[in-house]
Amino acid sequence: MNHRLAVALAGALSLAITGCSTSEPPAKADTAATSEAANPLFTASTLPFGYPPFDKIRDEHFTPAFEKGMAENAAEIEAIANNAEAATFDNTIVAMERSGELLDRVQTIFFSLAGANTNDALEKIQSEMAPKLSAHRDAIALNSKLFERVKSLYDQRDNLGLDAESKYLLERYHTDFVRAGARLSDADKEKLKAINSELASLQTSFSQNVLKETNASAIVVDTREELAGLSDNAIAAAAQAAKAAGKEGKFMLAMMNTSGQPSLASLENRALRERIQTTSVGRGSHGGEFDNRANIARVAKLRAERAQLMGYANHAAYSLEDQTARTTDAVNKMLGDVAPAAVANARKEADDMQKLIDAEKGGFKLAAWDWAYYAEKVRSARYDFDESQLRPYLELDNVLQNGVFFAANRLYGLSFKERTDLPVYQPDVRVFDVFEADGSQLAIFIADFYARPSKRGGAWMNAYVSQSGLMGTQPVVANHLNVPKPPEGEPTLLTFDEANTMFHEFGHALHGMFSNVRYPRFSGTSVPRDFVEYPSQVNEMWMTWPEVLANYAKHYQTGEPMPQVLLDKVMATQKFNQGFATTEYLAASLLDQAWHQMTPEQVPDADGVLAFEANALKQAGVDFAPVPPRYRSTYFSHIIGGYAAGYYSYIWSEVLDADSVEWFKENGGLKRENGDHFRKTLLSRGGADDAMALFANFRGRAPDTKPLLVRRGLDGSGK
């Protein structure tokens, strides 16, 4: 049973969270698509490293491949469960690790494309398959004979002569089955199956609504004058977007998935800023076909019911037990300890902006749609610097090749060579071979950086092929960003945050590429949710490391390096606006916990969703109107998917990250021996050991929280 299915057993149930919604069933696949010869998904790819044959895969191939994959996997599991021989580690645990190869392949490719380049056909397939995949997972997780074999091995685990990774695998399988409901009565198992099936459909509907509403909410502007403050390139891109949408002569500003929108930092027109912000935070909550209030309320209720069925007080208690945090008390304390300082800093920042508004005789109180605009003004006044000065030095390919790849070369000895002979699913996608210092190939890296209507919001990494010694596979990993594509012939100039995100996501890619484990269950990023962000956050440090920055931060036209005075200003502003950044993040994290720390009876109905959200923010002390949550409930895709009760993990992981950055600094920074140590003790181990044990192996001790407080200016040192 491949690692994806094993994770599903653990309760993630997050395979059906991307794409766009429809209730119409998919068109029936043609007969040719079901034949071995015609369907490329039926057999392993012959391309290097098992790279997907995107040029041969058609939409109609997926349904028969899903059906065949589930049938084959079910037969494999039945053979394991009904094996007449006594259970052994090889004939039970290893056999499950080997099973489901076709299903793993098809769902990996399908859900990756559903997130990165969806269409009507994929949306229909996704809606149909979500409950079927849920039922398939439950049939395995709730198979009594199979669990008895796992339990018999678990009970004698100390006497089986297993190596450390194998023993840990056995323990994880036992935990996964228990947490998936293996100990429930037959009647309760039937209840659990019904809940899981409905949740799978609701999660799909929710995430599809988010993408459709985001696309439908693009702001159309009639005149160029209304866009004063935007760069010429941004205005040209808005004109191009409007033309593509059949609104030639107008301008269209696409929505990003967050509450705040990039254009708010530059637009001088306050009425337009208000329109953009109001539209953004209203998504999924104003009626119509994409309204998500009923979806989130029902998801929260079902998760609470499932948690109680499993013997837990609420879904957060169930989820956190298997994370490094362990308990709701630990998460509540961490968020509660940080929130007051963050909100206090945000209020000070707001006061600074209000003074500027009053000095300009603006005649209004600072609102959410003013924050980004006036934050840039304050930054400019305080540091004689605004972020637009950076962009000419952050050209996308320069950041990638001479920044991200350069740092990986210095730290790990990696080199990269772009290739154009492998098929891609969209013309902007790029492919790179990744080589070790000795010249051997480590992995294939796929880079998909541009936003488009067919792509879900945010940034993420996924593995098309995961490393496994047992299966003899090497990694094919992908990074996805949502950088607005400039007009044809214009350079792609990144914001500071976009460049930082590129380094961040490549940290996830390194975690996947460096995996050196035997079992698929432990490959790459198969670690607790509140640990998975840690390695990627560590990789962000190299963006501003002097040697790295000097190598890539060069003017896209002249090649001149970023002036030292500008660099000094960048570094001086690192703690600027951190009250806002921390508060908007904490507000979203606290909302996540509020939704998942309820009993079924406490969950509001659809009409009560917005009132519940407002009250939750008030109770947590983060109801500061100029700083809305980074995501409001109705477009908070993270918590409908894999981050349910887990959005806190970014700041939880940042404790480990900030402490690790101090270790790198203490030990000389960007040096091969440092990279090799991080790789050997942590990155290569995937989930093959307890996460905090891996951190201790790397750091030499338990984590210290002080570096995080200093970084965010929450120790009293920020301005």
Secondary structure as GFF3:
##gff-version 3
##sequence-region A 1 719
A	DSSP	alpha_helix	3	9	.	.	.	ID=ss1
A	DSSP	three_ten_helix	31	34	.	.	.	ID=ss2
A	DSSP	three_ten_helix	40	42	.	.	.	ID=ss3
A	DSSP	three_ten_helix	48	50	.	.	.	ID=ss4
A	DSSP	three_ten_helix	59	61	.	.	.	ID=ss5
A	DSSP	alpha_helix	62	81	.	.	.	ID=ss6
A	DSSP	pi_helix	89	94	.	.	.	ID=ss7
A	DSSP	alpha_helix	95	98	.	.	.	ID=ss8
A	DSSP	alpha_helix	101	116	.	.	.	ID=ss9
A	DSSP	alpha_helix	120	141	.	.	.	ID=ss10
A	DSSP	alpha_helix	144	155	.	.	.	ID=ss11
A	DSSP	three_ten_helix	157	159	.	.	.	ID=ss12
A	DSSP	alpha_helix	164	179	.	.	.	ID=ss13
A	DSSP	alpha_helix	186	216	.	.	.	ID=ss14
A	DSSP	beta_strand	219	221	.	.	.	ID=ss15
A	DSSP	three_ten_helix	224	227	.	.	.	ID=ss16
A	DSSP	alpha_helix	232	244	.	.	.	ID=ss17
A	DSSP	beta_strand	251	253	.	.	.	ID=ss18
A	DSSP	three_ten_helix	262	265	.	.	.	ID=ss19
A	DSSP	alpha_helix	270	282	.	.	.	ID=ss20
A	DSSP	alpha_helix	293	309	.	.	.	ID=ss21
A	DSSP	alpha_helix	315	320	.	.	.	ID=ss22
A	DSSP	alpha_helix	328	359	.	.	.	ID=ss23
A	DSSP	alpha_helix	368	383	.	.	.	ID=ss24
A	DSSP	three_ten_helix	387	389	.	.	.	ID=ss25
A	DSSP	three_ten_helix	391	393	.	.	.	ID=ss26
A	DSSP	alpha_helix	396	399	.	.	.	ID=ss27
A	DSSP	pi_helix	400	404	.	.	.	ID=ss28
A	DSSP	alpha_helix	405	412	.	.	.	ID=ss29
A	DSSP	beta_strand	415	419	.	.	.	ID=ss30
A	DSSP	beta_strand	430	435	.	.	.	ID=ss31
A	DSSP	beta_strand	441	450	.	.	.	ID=ss32
A	DSSP	beta_strand	460	465	.	.	.	ID=ss33
A	DSSP	beta_strand	476	483	.	.	.	ID=ss34
A	DSSP	alpha_helix	496	513	.	.	.	ID=ss35
A	DSSP	three_ten_helix	520	522	.	.	.	ID=ss36
A	DSSP	alpha_helix	529	539	.	.	.	ID=ss37
A	DSSP	three_ten_helix	540	543	.	.	.	ID=ss38
A	DSSP	alpha_helix	546	552	.	.	.	ID=ss39
A	DSSP	alpha_helix	564	572	.	.	.	ID=ss40
A	DSSP	alpha_helix	578	596	.	.	.	ID=ss41
A	DSSP	three_ten_helix	600	602	.	.	.	ID=ss42
A	DSSP	three_ten_helix	606	608	.	.	.	ID=ss43
A	DSSP	alpha_helix	609	619	.	.	.	ID=ss44
A	DSSP	three_ten_helix	633	635	.	.	.	ID=ss45
A	DSSP	alpha_helix	637	640	.	.	.	ID=ss46
A	DSSP	alpha_helix	649	666	.	.	.	ID=ss47
A	DSSP	alpha_helix	672	681	.	.	.	ID=ss48
A	DSSP	three_ten_helix	683	685	.	.	.	ID=ss49
A	DSSP	alpha_helix	691	699	.	.	.	ID=ss50
A	DSSP	alpha_helix	706	711	.	.	.	ID=ss51
###
